[in-house]
Amino acid sequence: MTDLAEVDLSKLEASVADWKTVVGRLKDLADRAERGLQAKAESARWTGVNSDVTRAFVGKTAKEFRDAHAEADSIFKVLDDAHTELVGIQKKLKTAIGSEATELGVKVEDYGNQDGAATIHVFFPHDRTTDDSHTQDELDKAHGLATHIANLVAHAQEIDASVTRALQKSYGKDKHDFGHETYASLDDAEQQRATELAKLGPKMSDKQFTEFNSIMKWNATDADFTTAFYKSLGGPEKTLEFYGRMSLDGTDGDDKSRLALTRQLQHNMGTALATATDSHNKPHLSDSWRSQFMRLGTKSIELEPGAMNQPYGYQILGGLLRYGEYDPKFINPIAEHVVQLHHKDPNFFMMNKPESRADLDYGFNPSGKDGAGYDPLGSVLEGLGHSPAAAEQFFSDSYTPTVYNEDGTVAHGKSLGYTYFDELTKKDFKWPADTLEGPGAAGDEDMKRVHGYGKDALGHALEAATTGVPYGSDGPTPPHSEKGAAIFHNIVERYGTSPADLDDSPMRDSLGNITADYMRDVQGGFKGDPSTVATHGASANLGAAVGNNTGGLPPEALKNFLTAVGKDPDANGAILASQQAVTAELVNGAIKDGQGYGYVSDNVGNETQPGARIAGIMAQSRGDAIYDDKIADDAKFNEGLGTADKWVGRIIGMGVGKIPVAGDAVGWVTEDIQESVVSNYTRDSSAQASMDKDTYIEGQQASSAQAIYDATKSGALEAGYSADRADTLAEHAKNEALASYGLGMQGAGRK
């Protein structure tokens, strides 16, 4: 790290300039040699020995000038690209160890290289004025900075290694001969090396595998590199054969080092495929790649000559689709075809998976996340989960599906008869058990888990479709689109009218994330008139379908939906945190827009009611999950509150409310809300074994009301109210919250 931060790259820049000059001069010499020396030799009338020796010598000499120019040009281009990339990396590194570290209050130490990787220590220095304790958020940010710095150093090391290889090949082993390997760019050099290693297939040593992964990792989002690399493999079928053989080799047996390398391969090649097939990139792979993948989807791919049960193309391709953000033009036709195949025969892809075996990760999903990878339905849904634009299009009511034959060709003149949202969310949908666990080897809970892999992937896809960012993203979300908001409306209606379908569903954490992102829409729905709460983009119209709101939801659907989703600890925490943030924004807005204390008091009371109802529903759901369903305990729900910083920051960052979204003010407001969420909603019923459910929920009610009090008083003080006025206003809001909280519990099932 220290070497990279302190190295004087101006020397490399000077070397690049020198090579540029050399290239120009050698081009001039080569041109003159061809136009003059060689041209005269070719036109001369040679006889005798001169004819056999001198003419050939002159031709070879002219060629050496041209080869010298080509070699110098290759060296110049490789060094020029390397200099440009290293300057950018060095700038990022200096920012990381400088201003970013200072802002976090940490120090950065370089522990050198261990096993070829940079070891970076980021720590909080001792502070005599404190107990040296730090929040999880602070620790996570420190860890993230260390990872960021280590990645920058690793990228620089890969550039250095690639340049070294390229220069060695350009120079060659013959000191007296030009005309060795030439490259059009550093990307070109790296791509040729990656292809050279790929030709080895499973015969790659671990050292070679590590080198291959390093090249792929740092070039996976480069269109020039990825397009050239995939073309060099020989086409879609050869791509499947390469990845399939590498994946089976890396997941067979208990070699943990090889498995780790294969997991990196899956991630790197998936990301690279997404880049290479993105029609917005120049260059990119042609549409014929998608068409060929679809034709290969239901075809057996011979990975081991003579072996039984060769895998289908989609089973192998699915391993790659799990990583990378894909262009709708590429992934959606594949996703359509896979869903249609499942609709016709849910077990189509399950008939050729291997017999049960001890190494459960054997197959085409080395990551082991959400299945072994023999069911491509889960794989394409995971792909959609990373591809917001594709997912939104796929689940939209306005999407016109294309019907495909089993071989992946278009079935002209046929209609589908269902939407993909309706198909994948129907109650009796048969999710395959994508596992190598044998029948009877797993208990009831384990079978719920393996049958839930597909549902979990569906939740990820819906999260991307509605929020506009890949599932699990920590970044800000764009304003909600009309299609995305309509999909969330459909989700609430589907599960709000049949909440039991979400019992034990692994989708609930994703549905909680979606709800948190649409919290303004949810609060508007509870106010009866969705238009009374400004939304982040298009409105999901979550109000009841009464009066003029003909496009609203069935009565009680929103409450039923929240009740079912809130039984998941992570969902519960996300919803509470976003509710608190939106309520704080609404209260803040009511105070700033007020026209007198009485007016403000009424307004604040009105604005706290929806949030209090939501808190009541969450309390009831938490109580049901702990006391009745026994599916989680307080510790799990308290852990779910750990995302408060993410959701409060995201809601405030949307900039819809009256809270400023820049400067010191937003910092302390956000921290206040985060602290309020954690302090008021963290509970421990285990400390009072005799506590019954009603007592537990009453405690939650008091805490929720206190959170409303905190938000109101903070907003009033910030608006310039006296401490007494602020306290009176906060008490009024607290009382309104207690009343509304009770309505929320009643709506959630408590009478």
C-alpha positions in Angstrom: 0.0 0.0 0.0 2.7 2.4 1.0 4.7 1.8 -2.2 1.6 2.4 -4.4 0.7 5.6 -2.5 4.3 7.0 -2.7 5.5 5.8 -6.1 6.4 8.6 -8.5 4.3 7.8 -11.6 5.8 10.8 -13.4 8.7 8.5 -14.3 6.4 6.0 -15.9 4.7 8.9 -17.7 8.1 10.1 -19.0 8.8 6.5 -20.2 5.5 6.4 -22.0 6.4 9.7 -23.8 9.8 8.3 -24.8 8.2 5.2 -26.2 5.8 7.3 -28.1 8.7 9.2 -29.7 10.4 5.9 -30.5 7.2 4.6 -32.1 7.1 7.6 -34.4 10.7 7.4 -35.4 10.5 3.6 -36.1 7.4 4.1 -38.2 9.3 6.6 -40.3 12.2 4.2 -40.6 9.9 1.3 -41.5 8.1 3.4 -44.1 11.3 4.5 -45.6 12.7 1.0 -45.6 9.6 -0.3 -47.4 9.3 2.6 -49.9 13.0 2.9 -50.5 15.2 -0.1 -49.7 12.7 -2.9 -50.2 11.0 -1.2 -53.2 14.3 -0.8 -55.0 15.3 -4.3 -54.2 12.0 -5.7 -55.5 12.3 -3.6 -58.7 16.0 -4.4 -59.4 17.1 -7.1 -61.8 19.0 -9.5 -59.7 21.1 -12.3 -61.1 23.4 -15.0 -59.7 24.2 -15.1 -56.0 22.6 -11.6 -55.4 19.3 -13.0 -56.6 19.3 -15.8 -53.9 21.0 -13.9 -51.0 20.9 -10.2 -51.2 17.3 -9.7 -52.2 16.2 -11.9 -49.3 18.5 -10.1 -46.9 17.1 -6.7 -48.0 13.5 -8.0 -47.5 14.3 -9.4 -44.1 16.0 -6.1 -43.1 12.9 -4.1 -44.1 10.7 -6.5 -42.2 12.8 -6.1 -39.1 12.2 -2.3 -39.2 8.4 -3.0 -39.5 8.6 -5.6 -36.7 10.6 -3.1 -34.5 7.9 -0.5 -35.0 5.1 -3.0 -34.2 6.9 -4.1 -31.0 7.6 -0.5 -29.9 4.0 0.4 -30.6 2.8 -2.6 -28.5 5.1 -1.6 -25.6 3.9 2.0 -25.8 0.2 1.1 -25.7 0.6 -1.3 -22.8 2.6 1.2 -20.8 0.3 4.1 -21.6 -2.8 2.1 -20.5 -1.0 1.0 -17.4 0.0 4.6 -16.5 -3.6 5.8 -17.0 -5.0 3.1 -14.7 -2.3 3.4 -12.0 -2.8 7.1 -11.8 -6.5 6.6 -11.2 -5.9 3.9 -8.6 -3.2 5.9 -6.8 -5.6 8.9 -6.6 -8.3 6.7 -5.1 -5.8 5.2 -2.6 -4.6 8.6 -1.4 -8.2 9.7 -0.9 -9.0 6.5 1.0 -6.0 6.7 3.4 -6.4 10.5 3.7 -9.7 12.2 3.8 -11.9 9.1 4.0 -9.8 7.7 7.0 -9.9 11.1 8.7 -13.6 11.4 8.3 -14.1 8.0 9.9 -11.6 8.8 12.7 -9.4 5.8 11.9 -5.8 5.1 11.2 -4.5 2.9 8.4 -1.4 0.8 8.6 0.4 -1.3 5.9 1.3 -4.8 7.1 2.8 -5.6 3.7 1.9 -8.7 1.7 0.9 -12.1 3.0 0.5 -14.9 0.5 0.7 -12.4 -2.3 -2.2 -10.2 -0.9 -2.0 -6.8 0.7 -2.7 -6.8 4.5 -4.3 -3.6 5.6 -5.0 -2.7 9.2 -7.7 0.0 9.8 -8.3 0.8 13.4 -9.7 3.4 15.8 -6.9 5.0 17.8 -7.2 5.0 21.6 -9.2 7.9 23.0 -8.7 8.7 26.7 -12.0 10.6 26.8 -14.1 7.6 25.9 -14.4 3.9 26.6 -13.2 3.2 23.1 -16.5 1.5 22.2 -17.8 2.0 18.6 -21.1 1.3 16.9 -21.5 -1.6 14.5 -22.0 0.9 11.8 -18.6 2.5 12.6 -16.9 -0.9 12.7 -18.5 -2.0 9.4 -17.3 1.3 7.7 -13.8 0.7 9.0 -13.8 -2.8 7.7 -15.2 -1.6 4.4 -12.4 1.0 4.1 -9.8 -1.7 4.7 -11.3 -3.9 2.0 -11.5 -1.0 -0.4 -7.8 -0.2 0.1 -6.8 -3.9 -0.2 -8.7 -4.1 -3.5 -7.0 -1.0 -4.9 -3.6 -2.5 -4.1 -4.6 -5.9 -5.6 -5.8 -4.1 -8.8 -2.5 -2.3 -9.1 -0.6 -5.6 -8.5 -2.6 -7.2 -11.3 -1.8 -4.4 -13.7 1.9 -4.7 -12.8 1.8 -8.5 -13.4 0.0 -8.1 -16.7 2.4 -5.4 -17.9 5.4 -7.6 -17.0 3.9 -10.6 -18.9 3.1 -8.4 -21.9 6.6 -6.8 -22.1 8.3 -10.2 -21.7 6.3 -11.6 -24.6 6.8 -8.5 -26.8 10.5 -8.7 -26.2 10.7 -12.4 -26.8 13.6 -14.7 -26.1 15.7 -13.8 -29.2 17.8 -10.7 -28.6 18.6 -10.4 -32.3 15.0 -10.7 -33.7 12.0 -8.4 -33.5 8.5 -9.6 -34.4 7.2 -11.3 -31.2 3.8 -10.9 -29.5 2.1 -7.5 -30.0 -0.9 -6.0 -28.2 -3.3 -3.3 -29.1 -3.8 -2.4 -25.5 -3.3 -3.6 -21.9 -6.8 -5.1 -22.2 -5.7 -7.0 -25.2 -2.7 -8.4 -23.3 -4.8 -9.4 -20.4 -7.5 -11.0 -22.6 -4.9 -13.1 -24.5 -3.4 -14.3 -21.2 -6.9 -15.2 -19.8 -7.7 -17.1 -22.9 -4.4 -18.9 -22.8 -5.2 -20.1 -19.2 -8.8 -20.9 -20.0 -7.6 -23.4 -22.7 -6.1 -25.4 -19.8 -9.5 -25.9 -18.3 -9.5 -28.0 -15.1 -5.8 -28.7 -15.6 -5.1 -25.2 -14.4 -2.9 -25.3 -11.2 -4.1 -23.4 -8.2 -1.5 -20.7 -9.0 -2.7 -20.4 -12.6 -6.4 -20.5 -11.4 -5.6 -17.6 -9.0 -3.9 -15.7 -11.9 -6.9 -16.3 -14.1 -9.4 -15.1 -11.5 -7.3 -12.0 -10.8 -7.4 -11.0 -14.5 -11.1 -11.7 -14.8 -12.0 -9.9 -11.6 -10.4 -6.6 -12.6 -11.7 -6.7 -16.2 -15.2 -8.1 -15.6 -16.8 -4.8 -16.3 -14.7 -3.9 -19.3 -16.6 -4.3 -22.5 -13.6 -4.6 -24.7 -12.0 -7.3 -22.5 -15.1 -9.3 -21.8 -16.4 -9.3 -25.4 -13.1 -10.5 -26.7 -12.6 -13.1 -24.0 -16.0 -14.8 -24.6 -15.5 -14.8 -28.3 -12.1 -16.4 -27.7 -13.7 -19.3 -25.9 -15.3 -20.3 -29.2 -19.0 -19.5 -28.8 -21.9 -20.2 -26.4 -21.5 -24.0 -26.3 -17.8 -23.8 -25.7 -18.5 -21.3 -22.9 -20.8 -23.7 -21.3 -18.3 -26.6 -21.6 -15.6 -24.5 -20.1 -17.5 -23.2 -17.1 -19.3 -26.5 -16.6 -16.1 -28.5 -16.4 -14.4 -25.9 -14.2 -17.4 -25.9 -11.9 -17.7 -29.6 -11.5 -13.9 -29.9 -10.9 -13.9 -27.2 -8.3 -17.0 -28.5 -6.4 -16.0 -32.2 -6.4 -14.5 -33.5 -3.2 -13.4 -31.5 -0.1 -10.6 -29.3 -1.6 -11.6 -26.0 0.1 -8.9 -24.0 -1.7 -10.1 -25.2 -5.1 -13.8 -24.6 -4.1 -12.9 -21.0 -3.1 -11.2 -20.4 -6.5 -14.3 -21.8 -8.3 -16.6 -19.5 -6.4 -14.5 -16.6 -7.5 -14.7 -18.0 -11.1 -18.5 -18.1 -10.9 -18.7 -14.5 -9.7 -16.1 -13.2 -12.2 -17.4 -15.0 -15.2 -21.0 -14.1 -14.4 -20.2 -10.4 -14.1 -18.2 -10.6 -17.3 -21.0 -12.2 -19.2 -23.4 -9.5 -18.1 -21.0 -6.9 -19.4 -20.3 -8.7 -22.7 -24.0 -9.1 -23.4 -25.1 -5.6 -22.6 -26.4 -4.1 -25.8 -25.6 -0.6 -24.4 -21.9 -1.4 -24.4 -19.5 -1.1 -27.3 -18.4 -3.6 -28.3 -20.8 -6.4 -27.1 -21.7 -9.9 -28.1 -24.4 -10.2 -30.8 -28.0 -11.3 -30.1 -27.1 -14.7 -31.6 -25.3 -15.6 -28.4 -28.6 -15.3 -26.5 -30.5 -17.3 -29.2 -27.8 -20.0 -29.1 -27.9 -20.2 -25.3 -31.7 -20.7 -25.5 -31.3 -23.5 -28.1 -28.7 -25.1 -25.8 -30.9 -24.6 -22.7 -32.7 -27.9 -23.1 -29.9 -29.7 -24.8 -27.5 -32.0 -23.0 -24.0 -30.6 -22.8 -21.3 -33.3 -22.9 -18.9 -32.4 -20.1 -17.6 -35.9 -19.5 -17.5 -38.2 -22.6 -19.7 -41.2 -22.0 -21.1 -40.1 -18.7 -24.8 -40.6 -17.7 -27.1 -37.6 -17.1 -25.2 -34.9 -18.8 -26.4 -31.5 -17.7 -28.7 -29.3 -19.7 -27.4 -26.0 -21.0 -29.6 -23.9 -18.7 -28.3 -25.7 -15.6 -24.7 -24.6 -16.5 -25.7 -21.1 -17.7 -27.7 -20.6 -14.5 -24.5 -20.6 -12.5 -23.3 -17.6 -14.4 -26.6 -15.7 -14.5 -26.5 -15.6 -10.7 -23.9 -12.8 -10.9 -23.9 -9.5 -12.8 -26.5 -6.9 -13.8 -28.0 -8.1 -17.1 -29.5 -6.3 -20.0 -33.3 -7.1 -20.3 -32.7 -8.0 -24.0 -30.4 -10.8 -22.9 -31.9 -12.3 -19.7 -35.6 -11.8 -20.1 -36.1 -14.1 -23.0 -34.1 -16.8 -21.2 -36.2 -16.2 -18.0 -39.4 -16.4 -20.0 -38.3 -19.7 -21.6 -37.3 -21.2 -18.2 -40.6 -20.2 -16.6 -42.6 -21.7 -19.5 -40.6 -24.9 -19.3 -41.4 -25.1 -15.6 -45.1 -24.4 -16.2 -45.2 -27.4 -18.6 -43.2 -29.7 -16.4 -42.0 -28.5 -13.0 -39.5 -31.4 -12.7 -38.0 -31.0 -16.2 -34.6 -30.1 -14.9 -34.7 -32.2 -11.8 -34.6 -35.6 -13.6 -30.9 -35.5 -14.5 -29.4 -34.1 -11.3 -26.8 -36.5 -9.7 -27.7 -39.0 -7.0 -27.5 -37.7 -3.4 -23.9 -37.1 -2.3 -22.0 -35.8 0.7 -20.6 -32.7 -1.0 -23.8 -30.8 -1.4 -22.3 -28.0 -3.4 -21.3 -30.2 -6.3 -22.7 -28.7 -9.5 -22.9 -25.4 -11.2 -23.6 -23.1 -8.3 -20.4 -23.2 -6.3 -21.5 -20.3 -4.1 -24.0 -22.7 -2.5 -26.5 -19.8 -2.1 -30.1 -20.7 -2.7 -29.6 -24.1 -4.1 -27.2 -26.5 -5.8 -27.9 -24.9 -9.2 -29.7 -27.8 -11.0 -33.0 -25.8 -11.1 -32.3 -22.9 -13.5 -35.5 -21.2 -12.4 -33.9 -20.1 -9.1 -30.8 -19.1 -11.1 -32.6 -16.8 -13.5 -34.6 -15.3 -10.7 -31.3 -14.5 -8.9 -30.1 -13.0 -12.1 -33.2 -10.8 -12.2 -32.5 -9.9 -8.6 -29.3 -8.3 -9.7 -30.9 -6.7 -12.8 -33.5 -4.1 -11.8 -34.5 -2.9 -15.3 -34.9 -6.5 -16.5 -36.9 -7.5 -13.4 -39.2 -4.5 -13.6 -40.0 -5.3 -17.2 -40.4 -9.1 -16.5 -43.0 -8.6 -13.7 -44.9 -5.7 -15.2 -48.5 -6.2 -16.2 -47.7 -4.3 -19.4 -45.0 -6.7 -20.5 -46.0 -8.7 -23.6 -44.5 -12.2 -23.2 -43.1 -14.3 -26.1 -44.0 -17.9 -26.2 -41.1 -20.3 -26.9 -40.9 -23.9 -28.1 -38.9 -26.4 -26.0 -35.9 -25.9 -28.1 -35.8 -22.1 -27.5 -37.2 -21.0 -30.8 -40.2 -18.7 -31.0 -43.6 -20.3 -31.1 -45.2 -17.9 -33.6 -48.9 -17.3 -33.2 -49.2 -18.7 -29.7 -50.2 -16.7 -26.6 -49.2 -17.5 -23.0 -52.4 -17.0 -21.0 -50.7 -15.8 -17.7 -48.4 -13.1 -16.4 -45.1 -14.1 -14.9 -46.1 -12.4 -11.6 -49.3 -14.4 -11.4 -47.5 -17.6 -12.3 -44.7 -17.3 -9.8 -46.8 -16.1 -6.9 -49.7 -18.6 -7.2 -50.4 -20.6 -4.1 -49.9 -24.1 -5.7 -46.7 -23.2 -7.6 -44.3 -26.2 -7.4 -40.9 -25.1 -6.3 -38.3 -27.8 -7.0 -36.0 -29.1 -4.2 -32.8 -27.8 -5.7 -30.5 -29.9 -3.5 -28.4 -33.0 -3.5 -29.7 -34.1 -0.2 -31.2 -37.6 -0.6 -34.9 -38.3 0.1 -35.4 -38.9 3.8 -32.0 -37.4 4.6 -33.5 -34.1 5.6 -36.2 -33.4 8.2 -39.3 -31.3 7.7 -37.5 -28.1 8.5 -34.7 -28.9 6.1 -37.2 -29.7 3.3 -38.9 -26.3 3.9 -35.5 -24.8 3.5 -34.6 -26.5 0.2 -38.1 -25.9 -1.2 -37.7 -22.3 -0.2 -34.6 -21.6 -2.3 -36.8 -20.5 -5.3 -39.1 -18.4 -3.2 -36.1 -16.6 -1.7 -34.8 -15.9 -5.3 -38.3 -14.7 -6.3 -38.2 -12.2 -3.4 -34.8 -10.9 -4.6 -36.2 -10.5 -8.1 -39.3 -8.6 -6.8 -37.1 -6.4 -4.7 -35.0 -5.3 -7.7 -38.2 -4.9 -9.8 -39.8 -2.5 -7.3 -36.9 -0.5 -5.9 -34.8 0.0 -9.0 -31.6 -1.3 -7.4 -30.2 -4.8 -7.1 -31.6 -6.6 -4.1 -29.7 -6.0 -0.8 -28.2 -2.8 -2.1 -27.0 -0.3 0.5 -27.1 2.6 -2.0 -29.9 5.1 -2.6 -32.8 4.1 -4.7 -34.0 6.1 -7.7 -37.5 7.6 -7.7 -40.0 4.8 -8.0 -41.2 4.2 -11.6 -44.8 3.7 -12.6 -44.2 0.0 -13.4 -42.2 -0.6 -10.2 -44.9 1.0 -8.0 -47.6 -1.0 -9.8 -45.7 -4.2 -9.1 -45.6 -3.4 -5.4 -49.3 -2.6 -5.4 -49.8 -6.1 -6.9 -47.6 -7.7 -4.2 -49.6 -6.1 -1.4 -52.9 -7.1 -3.0 -51.7 -10.6 -3.7 -50.5 -11.4 -0.1 -52.7 -8.9 1.7 -55.7 -10.9 0.6 -54.1 -14.3 1.4 -51.6 -13.5 4.1 -51.3 -17.1 5.2 -49.4 -17.8 2.0 -46.5 -15.9 3.5 -46.3 -18.2 6.6 -42.6 -19.3 6.9 -41.9 -17.8 3.6 -38.2 -16.9 2.9 -39.6 -14.0 0.7 -40.6 -12.0 3.8 -37.2 -10.3 4.3 -37.3 -9.0 0.7 -40.9 -7.9 1.0 -39.9 -6.0 4.2 -37.1 -4.2 2.3 -39.6 -3.2 -0.4 -42.1 -2.0 2.1 -39.4 0.0 3.9 -38.5 1.6 0.6 -42.1 2.5 -0.1 -42.9 3.6 3.4 -44.3 7.0 2.3 -46.8 5.1 0.1 -47.6 2.8 3.1 -48.3 5.7 5.4 -50.3 7.4 2.7 -52.4 4.3 2.4 -53.2 4.3 6.1 -54.2 7.9 5.9 -57.0 6.9 3.5 -56.0 9.3 0.8 -52.6 8.3 -0.7 -52.2 11.7 -2.2 -51.8 13.4 1.2 -48.3 11.9 1.6 -45.7 12.8 -1.1 -44.1 9.7 -2.5 -40.6 9.0 -3.8 -41.6 8.9 -7.5 -44.8 7.2 -8.7 -47.4 6.2 -6.1 -48.2 2.6 -5.4 -51.8 3.7 -4.4 -52.0 1.6 -1.3 -55.2 3.2 0.0 -58.5 1.2 0.2 -60.6 1.0 -2.9 -63.4 3.3 -1.6 -65.0 6.4 -3.1 -63.0 7.7 -6.0 -60.0 5.6 -5.4 -61.1 2.8 -7.7 -57.6 1.6 -8.2 -57.0 1.0 -4.5 -56.6 -2.1 -2.5 -59.3 -4.4 -1.0 -60.2 -3.4 2.6 -57.7 -4.6 5.2 -55.2 -5.8 2.5 -52.4 -3.4 3.6 -52.7 -4.3 7.3 -52.8 -8.0 6.6 -49.8 -7.7 4.3 -47.8 -5.9 7.0 -48.9 -8.3 9.7 -47.6 -11.3 7.7 -44.4 -9.7 6.6 -43.6 -8.3 10.1 -43.2 -11.8 11.5 -39.7 -11.8 9.9 -37.2 -10.2 12.2 -35.2 -8.4 9.4 -38.4 -7.2 7.7 -39.8 -6.0 11.0 -36.6 -4.0 11.7 -36.5 -2.5 8.2 -40.2 -1.4 8.4 -39.8 0.1 11.9 -36.7 2.1 10.9 -38.2 3.5 7.8 -41.5 4.2 9.5 -39.7 6.2 12.2 -37.8 8.2 9.5 -40.9 9.0 7.5 -42.8 9.9 10.6 -40.0 12.2 11.6 -40.1 13.8 8.2 -43.9 14.3 8.3 -43.8 15.7 11.8 -41.0 18.0 10.8 -43.0 19.2 7.8 -46.1 19.8 9.8 -44.1 21.9 12.3 -42.4 24.0 9.6 -45.7 24.5 7.6 -47.7 25.5 10.7 -49.7 28.7 11.0 -50.0 28.9 14.8 -49.5 26.5 17.7 -53.0 25.1 17.7 -52.9 24.4 14.0 -49.4 22.8 14.3 -50.6 20.6 17.2 -53.5 19.2 15.2 -51.3 18.7 12.1 -48.6 16.9 14.1 -51.2 14.6 15.6 -52.5 13.7 12.2 -49.1 13.0 10.8 -48.1 10.6 13.6 -51.2 8.4 13.3 -50.1 6.3 10.3 -46.6 5.6 11.7 -48.1 4.6 15.1 -50.5 2.2 13.4 -47.6 0.6 11.6 -45.6 0.3 14.8 -48.7 -1.4 16.4 -48.9 -3.9 13.6 -45.1 -4.6 13.9 -45.5 -5.1 17.6 -48.3 -7.5 17.2 -46.4 -9.4 14.5 -43.3 -9.6 16.7 -45.4 -10.9 19.6 -47.1 -13.5 17.4 -43.8 -14.7 16.1 -42.2 -15.0 19.5 -45.1 -16.3 21.6 -47.5 -18.1 19.2 -45.6 -19.2 16.1 -42.3 -19.5 18.0 -40.3 -18.8 14.8 -37.9 -16.3 16.3 -36.9 -14.7 19.6 -36.2 -11.2 20.8 -32.5 -11.6 19.9 -33.4 -12.1 16.2 -35.8 -9.1 16.2 -33.2 -6.9 17.9 -30.6 -7.9 15.3 -33.2 -6.9 12.7 -33.0 -3.4 14.1 -29.3 -3.3 13.1 -30.3 -2.0 9.6 -31.7 1.2 11.1 -28.8 3.2 9.9 -29.3 2.0 6.3 -33.0 2.6 6.2 -33.0 5.9 8.1 -30.2 7.2 5.8 -32.0 6.0 2.7 -35.4 7.6 3.6 -33.8 10.9 4.6 -31.6 10.8 1.5 -34.6 10.6 -0.8 -35.1 14.2 0.0 -38.9 14.1 -0.2 -39.5 15.5 3.3 -38.6 18.8 5.0 -35.4 17.5 6.6 -32.3 18.8 4.8 -30.4 16.2 2.8 -26.9 17.8 3.0 -24.6 19.3 5.6 -24.3 18.7 9.4 -28.0 19.0 10.0 -28.9 15.8 8.2 -26.2 14.0 10.1 -27.5 14.8 13.5 -31.1 14.3 12.5 -30.3 10.9 11.0 -28.3 9.9 14.1 -31.1 10.9 16.4 -33.7 8.8 14.5 -31.3 5.8 14.4 -30.7 6.0 18.1 -34.5 6.3 18.7 -35.3 3.2 16.7 -32.7 1.1 18.5 -33.3 2.3 22.0 -37.1 2.3 21.8 -37.7 -1.0 19.9 -35.0 -3.2 21.4 -36.7 -5.6 23.8 -35.7 -8.6 25.9 -38.6 -10.7 27.1 -36.2 -13.5 28.3 -35.3 -11.3 31.2 -38.9 -11.6 32.4 -39.8 -15.2 31.9 -43.3 -14.7 33.4 -44.1 -11.9 31.0 -47.2 -12.8 29.0 -47.8 -11.7 25.4 -50.2 -8.9 26.3 -47.7 -7.4 28.8 -45.0 -7.7 26.2 -47.0 -5.8 23.6 -48.0 -3.1 26.0 -44.3 -2.5 26.6 -43.8 -2.2 22.9 -46.7 0.3 22.8 -45.1 2.5 25.3 -41.8 2.3 23.5 -43.4 3.2 20.2 -45.2 6.2 21.7 -41.8 7.3 23.1 -40.3 7.1 19.7 -43.0 9.4 18.3 -42.4 11.8 21.3 -38.7 11.8 20.4 -39.3 12.6 16.8 -41.7 15.4 17.5 -39.7 17.1 20.2 -36.5 16.9 18.1 -38.4 18.5 15.2 -39.9 21.2 17.4 -36.7 22.2 19.0 -35.0 22.3 15.6 -37.8 24.6 14.3 -37.1 27.0 17.2 -39.8 26.1 19.7 -39.1 26.6 23.4 -38.4 23.5 25.4 -41.8 23.8 27.2 -43.7 24.2 23.9 -41.7 21.4 22.3 -42.5 19.1 25.2 -46.2 19.9 25.1 -46.4 19.3 21.4 -44.5 16.0 21.8 -46.8 14.8 24.5 -49.8 15.5 22.3 -48.2 13.5 19.5 -47.5 10.7 21.9 -51.1 10.5 23.0 -52.3 10.4 19.4 -49.7 7.7 18.7 -51.0 5.6 21.6 -54.6 5.7 20.2 -53.4 4.9 16.7 -51.1 2.2 17.9 -54.1 0.3 19.3 -55.8 0.5 15.9 -52.8 -1.0 14.4 -52.8 -4.0 16.8 -56.5 -4.5 16.2 -55.9 -4.5 12.4 -53.1 -7.1 13.0 -55.4 -9.5 14.7 -55.5 -8.4 18.4 -59.0 -7.8 19.7 
